[in-house]
């Protein structure tokens, strides 16, 4: 009788609990900790297209497109899993966020084949191919090059005059 009662209680509960990782790259990332599997209108654990529009808007078109190309590069070179997991240890989940965003639109490559050992990593390929550098960095590098060039030319001229 107790077993019958327990089985009825267990089969009536359609709520699944998920654990979403902290995302330092996007702290407002949607996370549905409790999923009601009996509700056909339930959003996915990490949200739907409407939720992720904010991510695209926050990062901007140029950044998103460059990361998309980086994702395709990783897929072509057999390192999509490493690209996807990059930054996971530090809580910066930008690559996995990009993959999820494009997956919502059917534009991301299949990642499960990497976890099922169908694809083996190519250790000779870089994981990250795009780095954003602020324009001010180029100004600083230019000024440093001018200063170094000035001092080098002064030393060369001093040696020539001797």
Secondary structure, DSSP 4 states (H G I P E B T S, - for coil): -HHHHHHHHHHH--EEE--PPP-SS-TT----SEEETT-TTPPPTT--HHHHHHHHHHH-HHHHHHHHHHHHHHHHTT-HHHHHHTTGGGT--HHHHHHHHHHHTT-S---HHHHTTSS---TTS-S-------HHHHHHHHHHHHHHHHHHHHHHHHHHH-
